[in-house]
Amino acid sequence: MANYIYPIHHETLSKIDKEILLKQKAIAVWMIGLSGSGKSTLAKALEKVLHDQGYLTMLLDGDNLRGGINNNLGFSEEDRIENIRRAAETARLFVQCGIVTICSFISPTEKIREMAKRIIGEDCLEIYINAPLEICEERDVKGLYKKARKGELKNFTGIDSPFEAPTQPDLEIHTDLNSKDECLEMLVKFVLERVEKV
């Protein structure tokens, strides 16, 4: 198959060309954490703030991708790896296009997160949306923990599938200790410092 692939990346416009056009620095804001930790809530709020300030963004959410490009994947270890690989490759394309790309994925293991960072490159920033399992279960916004505890959902992260907390995220936000507004303020400040208009 490799004999039939001829990449043209070196012939296309560069990321810098796109950033100059859009007057912004492109990064991937890779938000990780347990289901119910607040990733999607903060991702959506961040996207709105950036949009209101004139930044072009793209929000990639785990559930949305699993309903489309990743709809043939389950939750085995192999499928989880492939899920994040595709998500990271998609994020990389948006970043190369000069777009601030907000990614919301559980990303449960260090191995998976390292792969995503390798694919995206230095423009990938890891944000740990931290809430203890018991708090996420109390929130249970999608009713998934209840199903997992009953055995109706297999390989559910935090219940019968592991979640490895990152040891050195670029930013850690405790959604159990801070209000939504406080968490958003921390996130927006961090991101704006890195996407200033050019």
C-alpha positions in Angstrom: 0.0 0.0 0.0 2.9 2.4 0.8 4.0 2.2 -2.8 0.8 4.0 -3.8 0.9 6.9 -1.3 2.6 10.2 -2.4 2.1 12.9 0.3 2.1 16.5 -0.9 2.4 18.2 2.5 5.7 19.9 1.4 3.8 21.5 -1.5 0.9 23.0 0.4 0.6 26.3 2.2 2.2 26.2 5.7 0.5 26.5 9.1 2.1 29.9 9.5 0.5 31.1 6.2 -2.9 30.1 7.7 -2.1 31.7 11.1 -1.2 35.0 9.4 -4.4 35.0 7.4 -6.5 34.2 10.5 -4.4 36.4 12.8 -4.2 33.8 15.5 -1.8 31.1 16.8 -3.2 27.6 16.2 -3.1 25.0 19.0 -4.8 21.9 20.1 -6.4 22.2 23.6 -6.6 18.5 24.5 -9.0 18.3 27.5 -9.0 15.0 29.4 -10.8 13.6 32.4 -13.5 11.2 33.5 -17.0 11.2 32.1 -18.8 13.8 34.1 -15.7 15.8 35.1 -16.9 18.8 33.1 -14.8 18.5 29.9 -17.6 19.0 27.4 -19.2 21.8 29.5 -15.9 23.7 29.6 -15.0 23.0 26.0 -18.3 24.4 24.8 -17.9 27.5 27.0 -14.3 28.0 25.9 -15.4 27.8 22.2 -18.0 30.5 22.7 -15.6 32.9 24.5 -13.0 32.5 21.8 -15.5 32.9 19.1 -16.8 36.1 20.7 -13.3 37.4 20.8 -12.8 36.8 17.1 -10.9 33.5 17.1 -11.7 30.7 14.6 -12.2 27.4 16.5 -13.2 23.8 16.0 -14.6 21.7 18.8 -13.9 17.9 18.6 -15.9 16.0 21.2 -15.6 12.3 21.9 -19.3 11.6 21.6 -19.6 13.5 18.4 -16.7 11.7 16.7 -18.1 8.3 17.9 -21.3 9.2 16.1 -19.4 9.8 12.9 -15.8 9.1 11.9 -15.4 6.7 14.8 -18.8 5.0 14.7 -17.3 1.6 13.9 -15.3 1.5 17.2 -16.2 0.0 20.5 -14.5 0.3 23.9 -11.9 -2.4 23.8 -8.3 -1.3 24.4 -7.5 -1.5 20.7 -10.6 0.5 19.8 -9.9 3.1 22.4 -6.4 3.6 20.9 -7.8 3.8 17.4 -10.4 6.3 18.6 -7.8 8.6 19.9 -5.5 8.1 17.0 -8.2 9.2 14.6 -9.1 12.1 16.8 -5.5 13.3 17.1 -5.0 13.0 13.3 -8.2 15.1 12.8 -7.0 17.7 15.3 -3.6 17.9 13.6 -5.3 18.7 10.3 -7.3 21.6 11.9 -4.2 22.9 13.7 -2.3 22.8 10.4 -5.1 24.9 9.0 -4.4 27.6 11.6 -7.5 26.8 13.7 -7.7 26.8 17.5 -8.8 23.2 18.0 -10.6 22.2 21.3 -10.5 18.5 21.9 -12.6 16.8 24.6 -11.7 13.1 25.1 -11.5 10.9 28.2 -8.0 9.8 27.0 -7.7 7.3 29.8 -4.1 6.1 29.7 -0.7 7.7 29.5 0.1 5.6 26.4 -3.0 7.0 24.6 -2.2 10.6 25.5 1.5 10.3 24.5 0.3 8.9 21.1 -2.0 11.9 20.6 0.8 14.4 21.5 3.2 12.6 19.1 0.7 12.9 16.3 -0.3 16.6 16.9 3.2 17.7 17.9 4.3 20.7 20.0 1.1 22.5 19.4 -0.8 20.0 21.7 -1.6 21.3 25.2 -2.9 18.8 27.8 -5.6 20.1 30.1 -6.6 17.8 32.9 -10.2 18.4 33.9 -10.0 16.8 37.4 -13.0 15.6 39.4 -12.9 12.6 41.7 -14.8 9.5 40.5 -17.4 9.9 43.3 -18.2 13.4 42.2 -18.5 12.3 38.6 -20.9 9.5 39.7 -23.0 12.0 41.7 -23.3 14.2 38.6 -23.8 11.2 36.2 -25.2 13.7 33.7 -25.6 11.0 31.0 -26.7 8.2 33.4 -23.7 6.1 32.3 -22.2 5.4 35.7 -25.6 3.9 36.9 -25.6 1.6 33.9 -22.0 0.6 34.4 -22.6 -0.2 38.0 -25.4 -2.4 37.0 -23.2 -4.2 34.5 -25.2 -2.9 31.5 -22.1 -1.0 30.2 -18.8 -2.9 29.9 -15.3 -1.4 29.8 -16.5 1.9 31.3 -13.7 4.2 32.3 -13.4 4.5 36.1 -15.5 1.5 36.8 -14.2 -1.6 35.0 -11.7 0.2 32.8 -8.7 2.2 34.2 -8.2 5.9 34.1 -4.6 7.0 34.7 -4.4 10.5 36.0 -1.7 12.5 34.1 1.3 13.4 36.1 2.4 16.6 34.3 -0.5 18.2 32.4 0.0 21.7 31.1 -2.9 22.8 33.2 -5.0 21.1 35.8 -8.5 22.4 36.7 -10.4 20.9 39.7 -14.1 21.2 38.8 -15.0 19.8 42.3 -13.2 22.6 44.1 -14.1 25.6 41.8 -17.3 27.0 40.3 -17.9 26.6 36.6 -17.1 30.3 36.1 -13.8 30.0 38.0 -12.8 27.0 36.0 -13.7 28.7 32.7 -11.7 31.8 33.8 -8.6 29.6 34.4 -9.0 27.9 31.1 -9.7 31.0 29.0 -6.7 32.8 30.6 -4.4 29.8 29.8 -5.6 29.5 26.2 -5.6 33.2 25.4 -2.0 33.5 26.4 -1.1 31.0 23.7 -3.4 32.0 20.8 -2.8 35.7 20.8 -3.5 37.3 17.4 -0.6 37.7 15.0 
